[in-house]
Amino acid sequence: MKIMKSLVAAFLIIMLTGNTALAATESAVEKAGGTAASDVLYVEDTFEFVSPYGYRYFIATCVNNSEVNLDVSWDTVSYDASGSILETGSSYSCYVAPGQSFVLYALFLNSEDAKDYSYKIHYEESSYIIPAFYDIDISASVSKNGKLILQAVNTSENEISSVQAATLFFDENHKLVGFEDSYVVNSNYNVEAGETVVKDIDIPEGADTYECYFTAYRW
């Protein structure tokens, strides 16, 4: 299988043109710090993906436009064709540095009939958990045996508690055909100062390009 690699740089993202299904506006995003949401967070695109195990993901690619570390989470709801609520999604917080691109995702278990989604993003300045995105060198490449190799190097003098990679796989028409959330950590579930950690993941059938968004933090 041949797959184009994404830009191996600070954010490991291929920026492709496309319609944004939903956008985070001031009315849709909760203001936690008294700053207009449009100046703090931007949602670049949203996607839906059904895993081989039947789980349904709702995914948003975002940017922290602020000048502070943020703790970001969201509330998500799925709807059927008549507009009635099906369920709420299980989602997790993300800790991101200024200027960082990142992924929010929500997992739905019983939404086979989902036809639409809504979301509300919450954010506040992160104090206890500190993003360490700028303390890692990151790369992603495809190996000869068809695996996607993720690599993170801790360039700081301090331990990083966790490094995580959210990878979106697209076919040639930019349709999402795979999603993987991976921890790039050692056997102690961290990354020591100066340490290099490598993780491989499978590339789904039909994937032509990928976008990989790394997050890292310490506490």
C-alpha positions as CSV (number, residue, x, y, z in Angstrom):
1,M,0.0,0.0,0.0
2,K,1.3,3.4,-1.0
3,I,0.6,6.3,1.3
4,M,1.7,9.9,1.1
5,K,3.5,11.0,4.2
6,S,2.4,14.2,5.9
7,L,4.6,17.2,6.5
8,V,7.2,16.1,9.2
9,A,7.5,19.3,11.0
10,A,6.3,20.9,14.2
11,F,2.7,19.9,13.8
12,L,2.8,17.0,11.4
13,I,-0.3,18.2,9.5
14,I,-1.3,18.4,5.9
15,M,-3.5,21.4,5.6
16,L,-6.1,20.4,2.9
17,T,-8.9,22.5,1.6
18,G,-12.5,21.4,2.5
19,N,-15.7,22.5,4.0
20,T,-15.9,23.0,7.7
21,A,-19.0,21.2,9.0
22,L,-19.2,23.1,12.2
23,A,-17.2,26.1,13.4
24,A,-16.6,27.3,17.0
25,T,-18.1,30.8,17.3
26,E,-18.4,33.0,20.3
27,S,-22.0,31.8,20.9
28,A,-21.0,28.1,20.6
29,V,-18.0,28.2,22.9
30,E,-18.1,28.8,26.6
31,K,-16.1,31.8,27.7
32,A,-14.0,30.8,30.7
33,G,-11.5,33.6,30.9
34,G,-13.5,36.6,29.6
35,T,-11.9,36.4,26.2
36,A,-13.9,36.1,22.9
37,A,-13.9,32.5,21.8
38,S,-13.0,33.4,18.3
39,D,-9.7,34.9,19.6
40,V,-8.9,31.8,21.7
41,L,-9.9,28.6,19.9
42,Y,-10.6,27.9,16.2
43,V,-12.1,24.6,14.9
44,E,-10.6,24.0,11.5
45,D,-12.6,20.9,10.5
46,T,-14.9,18.2,11.8
47,F,-15.1,14.5,10.9
48,E,-17.2,11.4,11.6
49,F,-15.7,7.9,11.6
50,V,-17.1,4.5,12.4
51,S,-14.4,2.0,13.6
52,P,-14.3,-1.7,12.6
53,Y,-15.6,-2.4,16.1
54,G,-18.7,-0.4,15.6
55,Y,-17.8,2.6,17.7
56,R,-18.6,6.0,16.2
57,Y,-16.2,8.9,16.6
58,F,-16.9,12.6,16.2
59,I,-13.6,14.4,15.7
60,A,-12.6,18.1,15.5
61,T,-9.2,19.5,14.5
62,C,-8.5,22.7,16.5
63,V,-5.9,25.5,17.1
64,N,-5.1,27.3,20.4
65,N,-5.0,30.9,19.2
66,S,-4.3,32.2,22.7
67,E,-1.0,33.1,24.4
68,V,-1.5,30.8,27.4
69,N,-1.7,27.1,28.1
70,L,-5.2,25.8,27.9
71,D,-7.2,23.0,29.4
72,V,-9.8,22.2,26.7
73,S,-12.8,19.9,26.7
74,W,-16.1,19.7,25.0
75,D,-19.7,18.4,25.4
76,T,-21.1,16.5,22.3
77,V,-24.5,15.3,21.3
78,S,-25.7,13.1,18.4
79,Y,-29.1,13.4,16.7
80,D,-31.1,11.1,14.5
81,A,-32.7,12.1,11.1
82,S,-35.7,13.7,12.9
83,G,-33.5,15.9,15.0
84,S,-34.1,14.0,18.2
85,I,-31.2,13.4,20.6
86,L,-29.6,10.0,20.4
87,E,-26.9,10.2,23.1
88,T,-24.1,12.3,24.5
89,G,-20.5,11.4,23.6
90,S,-17.7,10.4,26.0
91,S,-14.9,13.0,25.5
92,Y,-11.6,13.8,27.2
93,S,-9.7,17.0,28.1
94,C,-6.7,18.2,26.1
95,Y,-3.9,20.3,27.4
96,V,-2.4,22.5,24.7
97,A,0.2,25.2,24.4
98,P,-0.1,28.6,22.6
99,G,-0.3,28.2,18.8
100,Q,-0.6,24.4,19.1
101,S,-2.9,22.4,16.7
102,F,-4.7,19.5,18.3
103,V,-7.6,17.1,18.1
104,L,-10.7,16.8,20.2
105,Y,-12.7,13.6,19.8
106,A,-15.8,12.1,21.3
107,L,-16.8,8.4,21.3
108,F,-20.4,7.3,20.8
109,L,-21.4,3.7,21.5
110,N,-25.0,3.4,20.2
111,S,-25.4,6.0,17.5
112,E,-25.8,3.9,14.3
113,D,-28.6,6.3,13.3
114,A,-26.6,9.4,14.0
115,K,-27.2,12.0,11.3
116,D,-25.9,15.2,12.9
117,Y,-23.9,16.5,15.9
118,S,-23.6,19.5,18.1
119,Y,-20.9,20.5,20.4
120,K,-19.9,23.1,23.0
121,I,-16.2,23.7,23.8
122,H,-15.0,24.6,27.3
123,Y,-11.6,26.0,28.1
124,E,-9.7,27.5,31.0
125,E,-6.1,28.3,31.6
126,S,-4.2,25.1,32.5
127,S,-2.2,25.4,35.7
128,Y,-1.7,22.0,37.4
129,I,-1.1,20.0,34.1
130,I,1.4,21.9,31.9
131,P,1.6,21.3,28.1
132,A,5.1,20.2,27.0
133,F,4.5,20.2,23.3
134,Y,7.5,22.5,22.6
135,D,9.8,20.2,24.6
136,I,9.6,17.4,22.1
137,D,10.9,16.7,18.6
138,I,8.3,14.7,16.7
139,S,8.2,12.8,13.5
140,A,6.1,10.3,11.6
141,S,7.1,8.1,8.6
142,V,6.0,4.9,6.8
143,S,8.2,1.9,7.2
144,K,9.0,-0.6,4.5
145,N,6.5,-3.1,5.9
146,G,3.7,-0.6,5.9
147,K,3.6,0.6,9.5
148,L,3.3,4.2,10.5
149,I,6.3,4.9,12.8
150,L,5.7,7.7,15.4
151,Q,8.8,9.0,17.2
152,A,9.0,11.5,20.0
153,V,12.3,12.9,21.5
154,N,12.2,14.7,24.9
155,T,14.6,17.6,24.3
156,S,14.1,19.1,27.7
157,E,15.9,18.4,31.0
158,N,12.7,17.3,32.7
159,E,10.5,14.2,32.5
160,I,7.4,14.4,30.3
161,S,4.5,12.6,31.8
162,S,2.9,11.6,28.5
163,V,3.1,12.1,24.8
164,Q,0.0,11.3,22.7
165,A,-0.6,11.1,18.9
166,A,-4.0,11.5,17.3
167,T,-3.7,10.2,13.7
168,L,-6.3,10.7,11.0
169,F,-6.1,8.7,7.8
170,F,-7.7,9.8,4.6
171,D,-8.4,8.3,1.2
172,E,-7.5,10.1,-2.1
173,N,-10.8,12.0,-1.9
174,H,-10.0,13.2,1.7
175,K,-12.6,10.9,3.2
176,L,-11.6,9.8,6.7
177,V,-11.0,6.1,6.6
178,G,-9.1,5.6,9.9
179,F,-8.5,7.2,13.3
180,E,-5.9,6.1,15.9
181,D,-5.2,7.7,19.3
182,S,-1.8,6.4,20.5
183,Y,0.4,6.9,23.5
184,V,4.1,7.4,22.6
185,V,5.7,6.5,25.9
186,N,8.1,4.1,27.4
187,S,7.4,1.0,29.6
188,N,7.0,3.4,32.6
189,Y,4.3,5.4,30.7
190,N,6.4,8.5,30.5
191,V,9.3,10.0,28.5
192,E,12.5,10.7,30.4
193,A,14.7,13.8,29.8
194,G,16.6,13.2,26.5
195,E,14.8,9.9,25.8
196,T,13.5,8.8,22.3
197,V,10.4,6.8,22.2
198,V,9.0,5.0,19.2
199,K,5.5,3.6,18.5
200,D,4.2,1.9,15.4
201,I,0.6,1.7,14.3
202,D,-1.3,0.0,11.5
203,I,-2.3,2.0,8.4
204,P,-5.9,1.2,7.4
205,E,-6.7,-0.1,3.9
206,G,-7.5,2.7,1.4
207,A,-5.4,5.3,3.3
208,D,-3.7,7.8,0.9
209,T,-2.6,10.6,3.3
210,Y,-2.5,11.1,7.1
211,E,-2.5,13.9,9.6
212,C,-0.8,13.4,12.9
213,Y,-1.4,15.7,15.9
214,F,0.9,15.3,18.9
215,T,0.2,16.5,22.5
216,A,2.5,16.3,25.5
217,Y,2.2,17.4,29.1
218,R,3.8,17.1,32.5
219,W,2.4,17.7,36.0
